[in-house]
């Protein structure tokens, strides 16, 4: 007899107003402790989620933003000055940042 498991339901977001911006950054810091010193515990305006990761030996930060404008503002007005203050005006290994528009979001629907 075939497996009769119930498949999860997903909420699909595709409207332009709900589309997010994703950034993948390789910060000029070697580890999570130093990242915490640089970024602190505050949540920037428009940040939905931030993930600190290690991929292929490189420390990376993935962030999900409400919009590209929110991400750009954070990197320009917050992160740039903080990095200059904490790491010096010209930190070695300036952050590499890649951004992309999220075209569709699939999220598991809450049961109930």
BADODREN-990406 format. One line per field, with one value per residue (C-alpha): x, y, z; chain; residue in one letter. Coordinates in Angstrom, 2 decimals, decimal comma, m for minus. Layout:
BEGIN
east	c(X / ...)
north	c(Y / ...)
up	c(Z / ...)
mol	c(A / ...)
type	c(a / ...)
This chain:
BEGIN
east	c(0,00 / 1,30 / 2,54 / m0,35 / 1,64 / 0,17 / 2,33 / 3,01 / 1,19 / 3,20 / 2,47 / 3,84 / 4,77 / 5,13 / 3,78 / 6,26 / 5,45 / 6,50 / 9,67 / 12,82 / 16,52 / 19,17 / 22,83 / 25,75 / 28,79 / 32,28 / 33,14 / 36,71 / 36,48 / 37,63 / 34,91 / 31,57 / 32,98 / 34,55 / 31,37 / 29,37 / 31,82 / 31,41 / 27,64 / 26,45 / 23,02 / 20,88 / 18,68 / 18,99 / 15,84 / 14,49 / 16,48 / 14,29 / 16,95 / 20,74 / 22,69 / 26,40 / 27,82 / 31,01 / 31,21 / 34,32 / 36,37 / 35,18 / 33,17 / 30,04 / 26,93 / 23,63 / 20,98 / 17,37 / 16,12 / 12,75 / 14,27 / 17,52 / 17,20 / 17,27 / 20,39 / 22,16 / 21,39 / 22,74 / 25,99 / 26,46 / 25,30 / 25,89 / 28,38 / 30,88 / 31,39 / 31,43 / 34,08 / 36,18 / 35,91 / 36,57 / 39,01 / 40,55 / 39,76 / 41,09 / 40,52 / 42,40 / 40,06 / 37,16 / 33,85 / 32,76 / 29,01 / 26,68 / 23,00 / 20,06 / 16,32 / 14,17 / 11,65 / 9,50 / 9,33 / 7,95 / 7,18 / 5,54 / 1,99 / 1,19 / m1,13 / m4,28)
north	c(0,00 / 3,47 / 5,79 / 8,09 / 10,76 / 14,21 / 16,66 / 20,04 / 23,07 / 26,11 / 29,78 / 31,18 / 34,85 / 36,37 / 39,92 / 42,72 / 44,34 / 41,18 / 40,39 / 40,49 / 41,09 / 38,56 / 39,37 / 37,00 / 38,68 / 37,52 / 39,87 / 40,97 / 39,18 / 35,60 / 34,25 / 34,60 / 36,28 / 39,08 / 39,43 / 39,91 / 42,64 / 44,43 / 44,07 / 44,08 / 42,84 / 45,47 / 44,60 / 47,05 / 48,46 / 46,08 / 43,01 / 39,88 / 37,29 / 36,90 / 33,64 / 33,26 / 30,34 / 28,62 / 27,47 / 26,01 / 27,27 / 30,87 / 32,67 / 34,19 / 36,07 / 35,61 / 38,24 / 38,53 / 42,11 / 43,74 / 45,42 / 46,24 / 49,79 / 48,51 / 46,43 / 49,25 / 51,70 / 49,30 / 48,68 / 52,39 / 54,06 / 51,42 / 48,73 / 50,96 / 53,36 / 50,50 / 48,58 / 51,75 / 52,36 / 48,76 / 47,58 / 50,86 / 53,09 / 50,55 / 47,07 / 44,31 / 42,14 / 44,53 / 42,66 / 40,94 / 41,41 / 39,83 / 40,74 / 39,20 / 39,68 / 36,90 / 36,12 / 33,68 / 32,58 / 29,21 / 29,00 / 26,10 / 27,00 / 26,79 / 23,93 / 24,71)
up	c(0,00 / m0,86 / 1,88 / 2,85 / 4,72 / 4,63 / 2,71 / 4,33 / 3,04 / 2,04 / 1,89 / m1,35 / m1,51 / m4,95 / m4,76 / m5,38 / m2,02 / m0,16 / m2,11 / m0,01 / m0,57 / 0,43 / 1,05 / 1,41 / 2,92 / 3,77 / 6,63 / 7,46 / 10,80 / 11,43 / 13,68 / 15,43 / 18,55 / 16,51 / 14,43 / 17,64 / 18,73 / 15,42 / 14,94 / 18,54 / 19,54 / 17,81 / 14,87 / 11,97 / 10,39 / 7,76 / 8,86 / 8,89 / 9,73 / 9,89 / 9,74 / 10,52 / 8,52 / 7,52 / 3,90 / 2,28 / 5,22 / 4,82 / 7,48 / 5,90 / 6,97 / 5,16 / 5,84 / 4,72 / 4,35 / 3,70 / 0,63 / m1,14 / 0,17 / 3,77 / 3,09 / 1,24 / 4,03 / 6,67 / 4,79 / 4,05 / 7,27 / 9,96 / 9,00 / 7,17 / 10,10 / 12,64 / 10,69 / 10,39 / 14,15 / 15,24 / 12,57 / 11,42 / 8,44 / 5,93 / 7,34 / 5,60 / 3,58 / 3,08 / 3,20 / 0,03 / m0,35 / m2,87 / m3,01 / m4,78 / m5,06 / m3,62 / m6,36 / m4,44 / m0,83 / 0,26 / 3,97 / 5,76 / 6,76 / 10,45 / 11,29 / 13,11)
mol	c(A / A / A / A / A / A / A / A / A / A / A / A / A / A / A / A / A / A / A / A / A / A / A / A / A / A / A / A / A / A / A / A / A / A / A / A / A / A / A / A / A / A / A / A / A / A / A / A / A / A / A / A / A / A / A / A / A / A / A / A / A / A / A / A / A / A / A / A / A / A / A / A / A / A / A / A / A / A / A / A / A / A / A / A / A / A / A / A / A / A / A / A / A / A / A / A / A / A / A / A / A / A / A / A / A / A / A / A / A / A / A / A)
type	c(x / x / x / x / x / x / x / x / x / x / x / x / x / x / x / x / x / x / x / x / x / x / x / x / x / x / x / x / x / x / x / x / x / x / x / x / x / x / x / x / x / x / x / x / x / x / x / x / x / x / x / x / x / x / x / x / x / x / x / x / x / x / x / x / x / x / x / x / x / x / x / x / x / x / x / x / x / x / x / x / x / x / x / x / x / x / x / x / x / x / x / x / x / x / x / x / x / x / x / x / x / x / x / x / x / x / x / x / x / x / x / x)
